[in-house]
Amino acid sequence: MKASPCYATMVDEVTDNRTIKHLAICTRYISKDGKVQNGFLTDIELPNAKADNITEAITDELSSRELSIQDMAGFASDGAAVFTGRINGVSKQLKDLNPHLLTHHCRDHRLALACRDSFKQIPLMKKLDQVLEALYKYYKYSCCNTDRLKEIQKAFDQAPLAIKLAKHHRWLSHDQAISSIARSYRSLVVHLESAEIRTDPVGNGLLKNLKDPAMLKAVLLLADVLPHVQKKNRRFVIVV
């Protein structure tokens, strides 16, 4: 990497299960034979996730590896304010050190945010989002409901699919959530129509929503569309 005429960094901040902040730094550079290479540089524990601390962690790490900030041609992040803030964001501080630095908001993450924001503008899709979350919790936190659903799936010769979580901050996770519901739709309806569910207000509410023609059309539409969006998403990840 030191032999490369320039390099780029991609960073992401995360909190582990001990509530400790971490900063992961990955790099992209040109090898001696002229090929673009990707590499993992380090994972750093942070005292906090403020822009000043993140910038210091990045510059200290580069300095310890004898990498000049002036050779850093690109910097990418998930677009969070701490990274992209115009006044004191990490990108701004790095550009103060290297005015020629190109900064990017990850295209993969930007696509996810665009899908999420578009989703919120459509009342039916917003309602579907709520149903997906409620359906996931209904089976995730009840072994009885999960076991009964698997029995019905087997009776219909369906693969015993678990209901997936659709995460609000990672909108494209809806692909797996929608797929699991579309493929298990008949089993879900049969289970929610069963005698033991009739006195359950949550189960009855889910059944009503799943049998709503508009809701079913939305599920089937997304089941067709989202796999193609995911392919585009993966293309953004692997493109050089």
MODELLER restraints for C-alpha pairs under 7 A, 6 or more apart:
rsr = mdl.restraints
at = mdl.atoms
rsr.add(forms.Gaussian(group=physical.xy_distance, feature=features.Distance(at['CA:1:A'], at['CA:29:A']), mean=6.32, stdev=0.5))
rsr.add(forms.Gaussian(group=physical.xy_distance, feature=features.Distance(at['CA:1:A'], at['CA:31:A']), mean=6.95, stdev=0.5))
rsr.add(forms.Gaussian(group=physical.xy_distance, feature=features.Distance(at['CA:2:A'], at['CA:67:A']), mean=6.57, stdev=0.5))
rsr.add(forms.Gaussian(group=physical.xy_distance, feature=features.Distance(at['CA:4:A'], at['CA:29:A']), mean=6.19, stdev=0.5))
rsr.add(forms.Gaussian(group=physical.xy_distance, feature=features.Distance(at['CA:4:A'], at['CA:30:A']), mean=5.26, stdev=0.5))
rsr.add(forms.Gaussian(group=physical.xy_distance, feature=features.Distance(at['CA:4:A'], at['CA:31:A']), mean=6.22, stdev=0.5))
rsr.add(forms.Gaussian(group=physical.xy_distance, feature=features.Distance(at['CA:5:A'], at['CA:71:A']), mean=6.95, stdev=0.5))
rsr.add(forms.Gaussian(group=physical.xy_distance, feature=features.Distance(at['CA:6:A'], at['CA:29:A']), mean=6.52, stdev=0.5))
rsr.add(forms.Gaussian(group=physical.xy_distance, feature=features.Distance(at['CA:6:A'], at['CA:71:A']), mean=4.82, stdev=0.5))
rsr.add(forms.Gaussian(group=physical.xy_distance, feature=features.Distance(at['CA:6:A'], at['CA:72:A']), mean=5.77, stdev=0.5))
rsr.add(forms.Gaussian(group=physical.xy_distance, feature=features.Distance(at['CA:6:A'], at['CA:73:A']), mean=6.05, stdev=0.5))
rsr.add(forms.Gaussian(group=physical.xy_distance, feature=features.Distance(at['CA:7:A'], at['CA:27:A']), mean=6.90, stdev=0.5))
rsr.add(forms.Gaussian(group=physical.xy_distance, feature=features.Distance(at['CA:7:A'], at['CA:28:A']), mean=5.67, stdev=0.5))
rsr.add(forms.Gaussian(group=physical.xy_distance, feature=features.Distance(at['CA:7:A'], at['CA:29:A']), mean=4.47, stdev=0.5))
rsr.add(forms.Gaussian(group=physical.xy_distance, feature=features.Distance(at['CA:7:A'], at['CA:71:A']), mean=6.42, stdev=0.5))
rsr.add(forms.Gaussian(group=physical.xy_distance, feature=features.Distance(at['CA:7:A'], at['CA:72:A']), mean=5.04, stdev=0.5))
rsr.add(forms.Gaussian(group=physical.xy_distance, feature=features.Distance(at['CA:7:A'], at['CA:73:A']), mean=5.76, stdev=0.5))
rsr.add(forms.Gaussian(group=physical.xy_distance, feature=features.Distance(at['CA:8:A'], at['CA:27:A']), mean=5.55, stdev=0.5))
rsr.add(forms.Gaussian(group=physical.xy_distance, feature=features.Distance(at['CA:8:A'], at['CA:28:A']), mean=5.13, stdev=0.5))
rsr.add(forms.Gaussian(group=physical.xy_distance, feature=features.Distance(at['CA:8:A'], at['CA:29:A']), mean=6.48, stdev=0.5))
rsr.add(forms.Gaussian(group=physical.xy_distance, feature=features.Distance(at['CA:8:A'], at['CA:72:A']), mean=5.43, stdev=0.5))
rsr.add(forms.Gaussian(group=physical.xy_distance, feature=features.Distance(at['CA:8:A'], at['CA:73:A']), mean=5.48, stdev=0.5))
rsr.add(forms.Gaussian(group=physical.xy_distance, feature=features.Distance(at['CA:8:A'], at['CA:74:A']), mean=4.39, stdev=0.5))
rsr.add(forms.Gaussian(group=physical.xy_distance, feature=features.Distance(at['CA:8:A'], at['CA:75:A']), mean=5.72, stdev=0.5))
rsr.add(forms.Gaussian(group=physical.xy_distance, feature=features.Distance(at['CA:9:A'], at['CA:25:A']), mean=6.67, stdev=0.5))
rsr.add(forms.Gaussian(group=physical.xy_distance, feature=features.Distance(at['CA:9:A'], at['CA:26:A']), mean=5.64, stdev=0.5))
rsr.add(forms.Gaussian(group=physical.xy_distance, feature=features.Distance(at['CA:9:A'], at['CA:27:A']), mean=4.44, stdev=0.5))
rsr.add(forms.Gaussian(group=physical.xy_distance, feature=features.Distance(at['CA:9:A'], at['CA:28:A']), mean=6.39, stdev=0.5))
rsr.add(forms.Gaussian(group=physical.xy_distance, feature=features.Distance(at['CA:9:A'], at['CA:74:A']), mean=6.30, stdev=0.5))
rsr.add(forms.Gaussian(group=physical.xy_distance, feature=features.Distance(at['CA:9:A'], at['CA:75:A']), mean=4.99, stdev=0.5))
rsr.add(forms.Gaussian(group=physical.xy_distance, feature=features.Distance(at['CA:9:A'], at['CA:76:A']), mean=6.35, stdev=0.5))
rsr.add(forms.Gaussian(group=physical.xy_distance, feature=features.Distance(at['CA:10:A'], at['CA:25:A']), mean=5.84, stdev=0.5))
rsr.add(forms.Gaussian(group=physical.xy_distance, feature=features.Distance(at['CA:10:A'], at['CA:26:A']), mean=5.15, stdev=0.5))
rsr.add(forms.Gaussian(group=physical.xy_distance, feature=features.Distance(at['CA:10:A'], at['CA:27:A']), mean=6.13, stdev=0.5))
rsr.add(forms.Gaussian(group=physical.xy_distance, feature=features.Distance(at['CA:10:A'], at['CA:75:A']), mean=5.77, stdev=0.5))
rsr.add(forms.Gaussian(group=physical.xy_distance, feature=features.Distance(at['CA:10:A'], at['CA:76:A']), mean=4.58, stdev=0.5))
rsr.add(forms.Gaussian(group=physical.xy_distance, feature=features.Distance(at['CA:10:A'], at['CA:77:A']), mean=5.86, stdev=0.5))
rsr.add(forms.Gaussian(group=physical.xy_distance, feature=features.Distance(at['CA:11:A'], at['CA:23:A']), mean=6.81, stdev=0.5))
rsr.add(forms.Gaussian(group=physical.xy_distance, feature=features.Distance(at['CA:11:A'], at['CA:24:A']), mean=5.53, stdev=0.5))
rsr.add(forms.Gaussian(group=physical.xy_distance, feature=features.Distance(at['CA:11:A'], at['CA:25:A']), mean=4.59, stdev=0.5))
rsr.add(forms.Gaussian(group=physical.xy_distance, feature=features.Distance(at['CA:11:A'], at['CA:26:A']), mean=6.29, stdev=0.5))
rsr.add(forms.Gaussian(group=physical.xy_distance, feature=features.Distance(at['CA:11:A'], at['CA:76:A']), mean=6.51, stdev=0.5))
rsr.add(forms.Gaussian(group=physical.xy_distance, feature=features.Distance(at['CA:11:A'], at['CA:77:A']), mean=5.47, stdev=0.5))
rsr.add(forms.Gaussian(group=physical.xy_distance, feature=features.Distance(at['CA:12:A'], at['CA:23:A']), mean=5.79, stdev=0.5))
rsr.add(forms.Gaussian(group=physical.xy_distance, feature=features.Distance(at['CA:12:A'], at['CA:24:A']), mean=5.42, stdev=0.5))
rsr.add(forms.Gaussian(group=physical.xy_distance, feature=features.Distance(at['CA:12:A'], at['CA:25:A']), mean=6.91, stdev=0.5))
rsr.add(forms.Gaussian(group=physical.xy_distance, feature=features.Distance(at['CA:12:A'], at['CA:77:A']), mean=6.22, stdev=0.5))
rsr.add(forms.Gaussian(group=physical.xy_distance, feature=features.Distance(at['CA:12:A'], at['CA:78:A']), mean=6.83, stdev=0.5))
rsr.add(forms.Gaussian(group=physical.xy_distance, feature=features.Distance(at['CA:13:A'], at['CA:22:A']), mean=5.64, stdev=0.5))
rsr.add(forms.Gaussian(group=physical.xy_distance, feature=features.Distance(at['CA:13:A'], at['CA:23:A']), mean=4.55, stdev=0.5))
rsr.add(forms.Gaussian(group=physical.xy_distance, feature=features.Distance(at['CA:13:A'], at['CA:24:A']), mean=6.43, stdev=0.5))
rsr.add(forms.Gaussian(group=physical.xy_distance, feature=features.Distance(at['CA:14:A'], at['CA:21:A']), mean=5.80, stdev=0.5))
rsr.add(forms.Gaussian(group=physical.xy_distance, feature=features.Distance(at['CA:14:A'], at['CA:22:A']), mean=5.32, stdev=0.5))
rsr.add(forms.Gaussian(group=physical.xy_distance, feature=features.Distance(at['CA:14:A'], at['CA:23:A']), mean=6.54, stdev=0.5))
rsr.add(forms.Gaussian(group=physical.xy_distance, feature=features.Distance(at['CA:15:A'], at['CA:21:A']), mean=4.49, stdev=0.5))
rsr.add(forms.Gaussian(group=physical.xy_distance, feature=features.Distance(at['CA:15:A'], at['CA:22:A']), mean=6.03, stdev=0.5))
rsr.add(forms.Gaussian(group=physical.xy_distance, feature=features.Distance(at['CA:21:A'], at['CA:45:A']), mean=5.80, stdev=0.5))
rsr.add(forms.Gaussian(group=physical.xy_distance, feature=features.Distance(at['CA:21:A'], at['CA:46:A']), mean=5.17, stdev=0.5))
rsr.add(forms.Gaussian(group=physical.xy_distance, feature=features.Distance(at['CA:21:A'], at['CA:47:A']), mean=6.86, stdev=0.5))
rsr.add(forms.Gaussian(group=physical.xy_distance, feature=features.Distance(at['CA:21:A'], at['CA:48:A']), mean=6.29, stdev=0.5))
rsr.add(forms.Gaussian(group=physical.xy_distance, feature=features.Distance(at['CA:21:A'], at['CA:49:A']), mean=6.73, stdev=0.5))
rsr.add(forms.Gaussian(group=physical.xy_distance, feature=features.Distance(at['CA:22:A'], at['CA:43:A']), mean=6.54, stdev=0.5))
rsr.add(forms.Gaussian(group=physical.xy_distance, feature=features.Distance(at['CA:22:A'], at['CA:44:A']), mean=5.40, stdev=0.5))
rsr.add(forms.Gaussian(group=physical.xy_distance, feature=features.Distance(at['CA:22:A'], at['CA:45:A']), mean=4.47, stdev=0.5))
rsr.add(forms.Gaussian(group=physical.xy_distance, feature=features.Distance(at['CA:22:A'], at['CA:46:A']), mean=5.53, stdev=0.5))
rsr.add(forms.Gaussian(group=physical.xy_distance, feature=features.Distance(at['CA:23:A'], at['CA:43:A']), mean=5.58, stdev=0.5))
rsr.add(forms.Gaussian(group=physical.xy_distance, feature=features.Distance(at['CA:23:A'], at['CA:44:A']), mean=5.05, stdev=0.5))
rsr.add(forms.Gaussian(group=physical.xy_distance, feature=features.Distance(at['CA:23:A'], at['CA:45:A']), mean=6.41, stdev=0.5))
rsr.add(forms.Gaussian(group=physical.xy_distance, feature=features.Distance(at['CA:23:A'], at['CA:46:A']), mean=6.88, stdev=0.5))
rsr.add(forms.Gaussian(group=physical.xy_distance, feature=features.Distance(at['CA:24:A'], at['CA:42:A']), mean=5.94, stdev=0.5))
rsr.add(forms.Gaussian(group=physical.xy_distance, feature=features.Distance(at['CA:24:A'], at['CA:43:A']), mean=4.45, stdev=0.5))
rsr.add(forms.Gaussian(group=physical.xy_distance, feature=features.Distance(at['CA:24:A'], at['CA:44:A']), mean=6.45, stdev=0.5))
rsr.add(forms.Gaussian(group=physical.xy_distance, feature=features.Distance(at['CA:25:A'], at['CA:40:A']), mean=6.46, stdev=0.5))
rsr.add(forms.Gaussian(group=physical.xy_distance, feature=features.Distance(at['CA:25:A'], at['CA:41:A']), mean=5.44, stdev=0.5))
rsr.add(forms.Gaussian(group=physical.xy_distance, feature=features.Distance(at['CA:25:A'], at['CA:42:A']), mean=5.46, stdev=0.5))
rsr.add(forms.Gaussian(group=physical.xy_distance, feature=features.Distance(at['CA:25:A'], at['CA:43:A']), mean=6.42, stdev=0.5))
rsr.add(forms.Gaussian(group=physical.xy_distance, feature=features.Distance(at['CA:26:A'], at['CA:39:A']), mean=5.68, stdev=0.5))
rsr.add(forms.Gaussian(group=physical.xy_distance, feature=features.Distance(at['CA:26:A'], at['CA:40:A']), mean=4.37, stdev=0.5))
rsr.add(forms.Gaussian(group=physical.xy_distance, feature=features.Distance(at['CA:26:A'], at['CA:41:A']), mean=5.15, stdev=0.5))
rsr.add(forms.Gaussian(group=physical.xy_distance, feature=features.Distance(at['CA:27:A'], at['CA:38:A']), mean=5.71, stdev=0.5))
rsr.add(forms.Gaussian(group=physical.xy_distance, feature=features.Distance(at['CA:27:A'], at['CA:39:A']), mean=5.14, stdev=0.5))
rsr.add(forms.Gaussian(group=physical.xy_distance, feature=features.Distance(at['CA:27:A'], at['CA:40:A']), mean=6.21, stdev=0.5))
rsr.add(forms.Gaussian(group=physical.xy_distance, feature=features.Distance(at['CA:27:A'], at['CA:41:A']), mean=6.47, stdev=0.5))
rsr.add(forms.Gaussian(group=physical.xy_distance, feature=features.Distance(at['CA:28:A'], at['CA:36:A']), mean=6.85, stdev=0.5))
rsr.add(forms.Gaussian(group=physical.xy_distance, feature=features.Distance(at['CA:28:A'], at['CA:37:A']), mean=5.57, stdev=0.5))
rsr.add(forms.Gaussian(group=physical.xy_distance, feature=features.Distance(at['CA:28:A'], at['CA:38:A']), mean=4.48, stdev=0.5))
rsr.add(forms.Gaussian(group=physical.xy_distance, feature=features.Distance(at['CA:28:A'], at['CA:39:A']), mean=6.32, stdev=0.5))
rsr.add(forms.Gaussian(group=physical.xy_distance, feature=features.Distance(at['CA:29:A'], at['CA:36:A']), mean=5.72, stdev=0.5))
rsr.add(forms.Gaussian(group=physical.xy_distance, feature=features.Distance(at['CA:29:A'], at['CA:37:A']), mean=5.40, stdev=0.5))
rsr.add(forms.Gaussian(group=physical.xy_distance, feature=features.Distance(at['CA:29:A'], at['CA:38:A']), mean=6.63, stdev=0.5))
rsr.add(forms.Gaussian(group=physical.xy_distance, feature=features.Distance(at['CA:30:A'], at['CA:36:A']), mean=4.66, stdev=0.5))
rsr.add(forms.Gaussian(group=physical.xy_distance, feature=features.Distance(at['CA:30:A'], at['CA:37:A']), mean=5.98, stdev=0.5))
rsr.add(forms.Gaussian(group=physical.xy_distance, feature=features.Distance(at['CA:31:A'], at['CA:37:A']), mean=6.45, stdev=0.5))
rsr.add(forms.Gaussian(group=physical.xy_distance, feature=features.Distance(at['CA:50:A'], at['CA:82:A']), mean=6.70, stdev=0.5))
rsr.add(forms.Gaussian(group=physical.xy_distance, feature=features.Distance(at['CA:51:A'], at['CA:82:A']), mean=5.43, stdev=0.5))
rsr.add(forms.Gaussian(group=physical.xy_distance, feature=features.Distance(at['CA:51:A'], at['CA:83:A']), mean=6.80, stdev=0.5))
rsr.add(forms.Gaussian(group=physical.xy_distance, feature=features.Distance(at['CA:51:A'], at['CA:88:A']), mean=6.98, stdev=0.5))
rsr.add(forms.Gaussian(group=physical.xy_distance, feature=features.Distance(at['CA:51:A'], at['CA:89:A']), mean=5.66, stdev=0.5))
rsr.add(forms.Gaussian(group=physical.xy_distance, feature=features.Distance(at['CA:51:A'], at['CA:90:A']), mean=5.27, stdev=0.5))
rsr.add(forms.Gaussian(group=physical.xy_distance, feature=features.Distance(at['CA:54:A'], at['CA:90:A']), mean=6.92, stdev=0.5))
rsr.add(forms.Gaussian(group=physical.xy_distance, feature=features.Distance(at['CA:55:A'], at['CA:90:A']), mean=5.57, stdev=0.5))
rsr.add(forms.Gaussian(group=physical.xy_distance, feature=features.Distance(at['CA:62:A'], at['CA:68:A']), mean=6.87, stdev=0.5))
rsr.add(forms.Gaussian(group=physical.xy_distance, feature=features.Distance(at['CA:69:A'], at['CA:98:A']), mean=6.66, stdev=0.5))
rsr.add(forms.Gaussian(group=physical.xy_distance, feature=features.Distance(at['CA:70:A'], at['CA:98:A']), mean=5.58, stdev=0.5))
rsr.add(forms.Gaussian(group=physical.xy_distance, feature=features.Distance(at['CA:72:A'], at['CA:101:A']), mean=6.62, stdev=0.5))
rsr.add(forms.Gaussian(group=physical.xy_distance, feature=features.Distance(at['CA:73:A'], at['CA:101:A']), mean=5.08, stdev=0.5))
rsr.add(forms.Gaussian(group=physical.xy_distance, feature=features.Distance(at['CA:73:A'], at['CA:102:A']), mean=6.07, stdev=0.5))
rsr.add(forms.Gaussian(group=physical.xy_distance, feature=features.Distance(at['CA:74:A'], at['CA:101:A']), mean=5.60, stdev=0.5))
rsr.add(forms.Gaussian(group=physical.xy_distance, feature=features.Distance(at['CA:74:A'], at['CA:102:A']), mean=4.65, stdev=0.5))
rsr.add(forms.Gaussian(group=physical.xy_distance, feature=features.Distance(at['CA:74:A'], at['CA:103:A']), mean=5.66, stdev=0.5))
rsr.add(forms.Gaussian(group=physical.xy_distance, feature=features.Distance(at['CA:75:A'], at['CA:102:A']), mean=6.26, stdev=0.5))
rsr.add(forms.Gaussian(group=physical.xy_distance, feature=features.Distance(at['CA:75:A'], at['CA:103:A']), mean=4.72, stdev=0.5))
rsr.add(forms.Gaussian(group=physical.xy_distance, feature=features.Distance(at['CA:75:A'], at['CA:104:A']), mean=6.14, stdev=0.5))
rsr.add(forms.Gaussian(group=physical.xy_distance, feature=features.Distance(at['CA:76:A'], at['CA:103:A']), mean=5.77, stdev=0.5))
rsr.add(forms.Gaussian(group=physical.xy_distance, feature=features.Distance(at['CA:76:A'], at['CA:104:A']), mean=4.62, stdev=0.5))
rsr.add(forms.Gaussian(group=physical.xy_distance, feature=features.Distance(at['CA:76:A'], at['CA:105:A']), mean=5.73, stdev=0.5))
rsr.add(forms.Gaussian(group=physical.xy_distance, feature=features.Distance(at['CA:76:A'], at['CA:106:A']), mean=6.07, stdev=0.5))
rsr.add(forms.Gaussian(group=physical.xy_distance, feature=features.Distance(at['CA:77:A'], at['CA:83:A']), mean=6.70, stdev=0.5))
rsr.add(forms.Gaussian(group=physical.xy_distance, feature=features.Distance(at['CA:77:A'], at['CA:104:A']), mean=6.60, stdev=0.5))
rsr.add(forms.Gaussian(group=physical.xy_distance, feature=features.Distance(at['CA:77:A'], at['CA:105:A']), mean=5.41, stdev=0.5))
rsr.add(forms.Gaussian(group=physical.xy_distance, feature=features.Distance(at['CA:77:A'], at['CA:106:A']), mean=5.78, stdev=0.5))
rsr.add(forms.Gaussian(group=physical.xy_distance, feature=features.Distance(at['CA:78:A'], at['CA:105:A']), mean=5.63, stdev=0.5))
rsr.add(forms.Gaussian(group=physical.xy_distance, feature=features.Distance(at['CA:78:A'], at['CA:106:A']), mean=5.38, stdev=0.5))
rsr.add(forms.Gaussian(group=physical.xy_distance, feature=features.Distance(at['CA:78:A'], at['CA:109:A']), mean=6.10, stdev=0.5))
rsr.add(forms.Gaussian(group=physical.xy_distance, feature=features.Distance(at['CA:79:A'], at['CA:105:A']), mean=4.96, stdev=0.5))
rsr.add(forms.Gaussian(group=physical.xy_distance, feature=features.Distance(at['CA:81:A'], at['CA:89:A']), mean=6.85, stdev=0.5))
rsr.add(forms.Gaussian(group=physical.xy_distance, feature=features.Distance(at['CA:82:A'], at['CA:89:A']), mean=5.16, stdev=0.5))
rsr.add(forms.Gaussian(group=physical.xy_distance, feature=features.Distance(at['CA:82:A'], at['CA:90:A']), mean=6.43, stdev=0.5))
rsr.add(forms.Gaussian(group=physical.xy_distance, feature=features.Distance(at['CA:83:A'], at['CA:89:A']), mean=4.84, stdev=0.5))
rsr.add(forms.Gaussian(group=physical.xy_distance, feature=features.Distance(at['CA:83:A'], at['CA:90:A']), mean=4.56, stdev=0.5))
rsr.add(forms.Gaussian(group=physical.xy_distance, feature=features.Distance(at['CA:83:A'], at['CA:91:A']), mean=5.67, stdev=0.5))
rsr.add(forms.Gaussian(group=physical.xy_distance, feature=features.Distance(at['CA:84:A'], at['CA:90:A']), mean=6.49, stdev=0.5))
rsr.add(forms.Gaussian(group=physical.xy_distance, feature=features.Distance(at['CA:84:A'], at['CA:91:A']), mean=5.66, stdev=0.5))
rsr.add(forms.Gaussian(group=physical.xy_distance, feature=features.Distance(at['CA:86:A'], at['CA:92:A']), mean=6.20, stdev=0.5))
rsr.add(forms.Gaussian(group=physical.xy_distance, feature=features.Distance(at['CA:91:A'], at['CA:103:A']), mean=6.49, stdev=0.5))
rsr.add(forms.Gaussian(group=physical.xy_distance, feature=features.Distance(at['CA:95:A'], at['CA:101:A']), mean=5.73, stdev=0.5))
rsr.add(forms.Gaussian(group=physical.xy_distance, feature=features.Distance(at['CA:107:A'], at['CA:236:A']), mean=6.18, stdev=0.5))
rsr.add(forms.Gaussian(group=physical.xy_distance, feature=features.Distance(at['CA:108:A'], at['CA:233:A']), mean=5.64, stdev=0.5))
rsr.add(forms.Gaussian(group=physical.xy_distance, feature=features.Distance(at['CA:108:A'], at['CA:236:A']), mean=5.58, stdev=0.5))
rsr.add(forms.Gaussian(group=physical.xy_distance, feature=features.Distance(at['CA:108:A'], at['CA:237:A']), mean=6.06, stdev=0.5))
rsr.add(forms.Gaussian(group=physical.xy_distance, feature=features.Distance(at['CA:112:A'], at['CA:170:A']), mean=6.29, stdev=0.5))
rsr.add(forms.Gaussian(group=physical.xy_distance, feature=features.Distance(at['CA:112:A'], at['CA:171:A']), mean=5.44, stdev=0.5))
rsr.add(forms.Gaussian(group=physical.xy_distance, feature=features.Distance(at['CA:112:A'], at['CA:172:A']), mean=5.85, stdev=0.5))
rsr.add(forms.Gaussian(group=physical.xy_distance, feature=features.Distance(at['CA:113:A'], at['CA:171:A']), mean=6.97, stdev=0.5))
rsr.add(forms.Gaussian(group=physical.xy_distance, feature=features.Distance(at['CA:115:A'], at['CA:171:A']), mean=6.60, stdev=0.5))
rsr.add(forms.Gaussian(group=physical.xy_distance, feature=features.Distance(at['CA:116:A'], at['CA:171:A']), mean=5.31, stdev=0.5))
rsr.add(forms.Gaussian(group=physical.xy_distance, feature=features.Distance(at['CA:119:A'], at['CA:125:A']), mean=5.80, stdev=0.5))
rsr.add(forms.Gaussian(group=physical.xy_distance, feature=features.Distance(at['CA:119:A'], at['CA:126:A']), mean=6.40, stdev=0.5))
rsr.add(forms.Gaussian(group=physical.xy_distance, feature=features.Distance(at['CA:120:A'], at['CA:126:A']), mean=5.42, stdev=0.5))
rsr.add(forms.Gaussian(group=physical.xy_distance, feature=features.Distance(at['CA:128:A'], at['CA:215:A']), mean=6.86, stdev=0.5))
rsr.add(forms.Gaussian(group=physical.xy_distance, feature=features.Distance(at['CA:131:A'], at['CA:206:A']), mean=6.94, stdev=0.5))
rsr.add(forms.Gaussian(group=physical.xy_distance, feature=features.Distance(at['CA:132:A'], at['CA:166:A']), mean=6.60, stdev=0.5))
rsr.add(forms.Gaussian(group=physical.xy_distance, feature=features.Distance(at['CA:133:A'], at['CA:165:A']), mean=6.69, stdev=0.5))
rsr.add(forms.Gaussian(group=physical.xy_distance, feature=features.Distance(at['CA:133:A'], at['CA:166:A']), mean=6.53, stdev=0.5))
rsr.add(forms.Gaussian(group=physical.xy_distance, feature=features.Distance(at['CA:135:A'], at['CA:206:A']), mean=6.91, stdev=0.5))
rsr.add(forms.Gaussian(group=physical.xy_distance, feature=features.Distance(at['CA:136:A'], at['CA:163:A']), mean=5.59, stdev=0.5))
rsr.add(forms.Gaussian(group=physical.xy_distance, feature=features.Distance(at['CA:136:A'], at['CA:164:A']), mean=6.24, stdev=0.5))
rsr.add(forms.Gaussian(group=physical.xy_distance, feature=features.Distance(at['CA:136:A'], at['CA:165:A']), mean=5.83, stdev=0.5))
rsr.add(forms.Gaussian(group=physical.xy_distance, feature=features.Distance(at['CA:139:A'], at['CA:145:A']), mean=5.61, stdev=0.5))
rsr.add(forms.Gaussian(group=physical.xy_distance, feature=features.Distance(at['CA:139:A'], at['CA:146:A']), mean=5.22, stdev=0.5))
rsr.add(forms.Gaussian(group=physical.xy_distance, feature=features.Distance(at['CA:149:A'], at['CA:187:A']), mean=6.65, stdev=0.5))
rsr.add(forms.Gaussian(group=physical.xy_distance, feature=features.Distance(at['CA:149:A'], at['CA:188:A']), mean=6.82, stdev=0.5))
rsr.add(forms.Gaussian(group=physical.xy_distance, feature=features.Distance(at['CA:149:A'], at['CA:191:A']), mean=6.20, stdev=0.5))
rsr.add(forms.Gaussian(group=physical.xy_distance, feature=features.Distance(at['CA:150:A'], at['CA:160:A']), mean=5.31, stdev=0.5))
rsr.add(forms.Gaussian(group=physical.xy_distance, feature=features.Distance(at['CA:152:A'], at['CA:187:A']), mean=5.75, stdev=0.5))
rsr.add(forms.Gaussian(group=physical.xy_distance, feature=features.Distance(at['CA:153:A'], at['CA:159:A']), mean=6.56, stdev=0.5))
rsr.add(forms.Gaussian(group=physical.xy_distance, feature=features.Distance(at['CA:153:A'], at['CA:160:A']), mean=5.81, stdev=0.5))
rsr.add(forms.Gaussian(group=physical.xy_distance, feature=features.Distance(at['CA:153:A'], at['CA:187:A']), mean=5.58, stdev=0.5))
rsr.add(forms.Gaussian(group=physical.xy_distance, feature=features.Distance(at['CA:154:A'], at['CA:160:A']), mean=6.73, stdev=0.5))
rsr.add(forms.Gaussian(group=physical.xy_distance, feature=features.Distance(at['CA:161:A'], at['CA:180:A']), mean=6.27, stdev=0.5))
rsr.add(forms.Gaussian(group=physical.xy_distance, feature=features.Distance(at['CA:162:A'], at['CA:180:A']), mean=6.92, stdev=0.5))
rsr.add(forms.Gaussian(group=physical.xy_distance, feature=features.Distance(at['CA:163:A'], at['CA:177:A']), mean=6.41, stdev=0.5))
rsr.add(forms.Gaussian(group=physical.xy_distance, feature=features.Distance(at['CA:163:A'], at['CA:180:A']), mean=5.77, stdev=0.5))
rsr.add(forms.Gaussian(group=physical.xy_distance, feature=features.Distance(at['CA:163:A'], at['CA:181:A']), mean=6.73, stdev=0.5))
rsr.add(forms.Gaussian(group=physical.xy_distance, feature=features.Distance(at['CA:164:A'], at['CA:176:A']), mean=6.27, stdev=0.5))
rsr.add(forms.Gaussian(group=physical.xy_distance, feature=features.Distance(at['CA:164:A'], at['CA:177:A']), mean=4.49, stdev=0.5))
rsr.add(forms.Gaussian(group=physical.xy_distance, feature=features.Distance(at['CA:164:A'], at['CA:180:A']), mean=6.68, stdev=0.5))
rsr.add(forms.Gaussian(group=physical.xy_distance, feature=features.Distance(at['CA:165:A'], at['CA:177:A']), mean=5.88, stdev=0.5))
rsr.add(forms.Gaussian(group=physical.xy_distance, feature=features.Distance(at['CA:166:A'], at['CA:173:A']), mean=5.28, stdev=0.5))
rsr.add(forms.Gaussian(group=physical.xy_distance, feature=features.Distance(at['CA:166:A'], at['CA:174:A']), mean=4.77, stdev=0.5))
rsr.add(forms.Gaussian(group=physical.xy_distance, feature=features.Distance(at['CA:166:A'], at['CA:177:A']), mean=5.65, stdev=0.5))
rsr.add(forms.Gaussian(group=physical.xy_distance, feature=features.Distance(at['CA:167:A'], at['CA:173:A']), mean=6.06, stdev=0.5))
rsr.add(forms.Gaussian(group=physical.xy_distance, feature=features.Distance(at['CA:175:A'], at['CA:226:A']), mean=5.48, stdev=0.5))
rsr.add(forms.Gaussian(group=physical.xy_distance, feature=features.Distance(at['CA:175:A'], at['CA:227:A']), mean=6.57, stdev=0.5))
rsr.add(forms.Gaussian(group=physical.xy_distance, feature=features.Distance(at['CA:178:A'], at['CA:219:A']), mean=6.31, stdev=0.5))
rsr.add(forms.Gaussian(group=physical.xy_distance, feature=features.Distance(at['CA:178:A'], at['CA:222:A']), mean=6.96, stdev=0.5))
rsr.add(forms.Gaussian(group=physical.xy_distance, feature=features.Distance(at['CA:178:A'], at['CA:223:A']), mean=5.92, stdev=0.5))
rsr.add(forms.Gaussian(group=physical.xy_distance, feature=features.Distance(at['CA:179:A'], at['CA:223:A']), mean=5.70, stdev=0.5))
rsr.add(forms.Gaussian(group=physical.xy_distance, feature=features.Distance(at['CA:182:A'], at['CA:219:A']), mean=6.68, stdev=0.5))
rsr.add(forms.Gaussian(group=physical.xy_distance, feature=features.Distance(at['CA:182:A'], at['CA:220:A']), mean=6.59, stdev=0.5))
rsr.add(forms.Gaussian(group=physical.xy_distance, feature=features.Distance(at['CA:182:A'], at['CA:223:A']), mean=6.88, stdev=0.5))
rsr.add(forms.Gaussian(group=physical.xy_distance, feature=features.Distance(at['CA:189:A'], at['CA:207:A']), mean=6.39, stdev=0.5))
rsr.add(forms.Gaussian(group=physical.xy_distance, feature=features.Distance(at['CA:192:A'], at['CA:203:A']), mean=5.96, stdev=0.5))
rsr.add(forms.Gaussian(group=physical.xy_distance, feature=features.Distance(at['CA:192:A'], at['CA:204:A']), mean=6.90, stdev=0.5))
rsr.add(forms.Gaussian(group=physical.xy_distance, feature=features.Distance(at['CA:192:A'], at['CA:207:A']), mean=5.86, stdev=0.5))
rsr.add(forms.Gaussian(group=physical.xy_distance, feature=features.Distance(at['CA:197:A'], at['CA:203:A']), mean=6.09, stdev=0.5))
rsr.add(forms.Gaussian(group=physical.xy_distance, feature=features.Distance(at['CA:198:A'], at['CA:204:A']), mean=6.64, stdev=0.5))
rsr.add(forms.Gaussian(group=physical.xy_distance, feature=features.Distance(at['CA:209:A'], at['CA:215:A']), mean=6.58, stdev=0.5))
rsr.add(forms.Gaussian(group=physical.xy_distance, feature=features.Distance(at['CA:210:A'], at['CA:216:A']), mean=6.27, stdev=0.5))
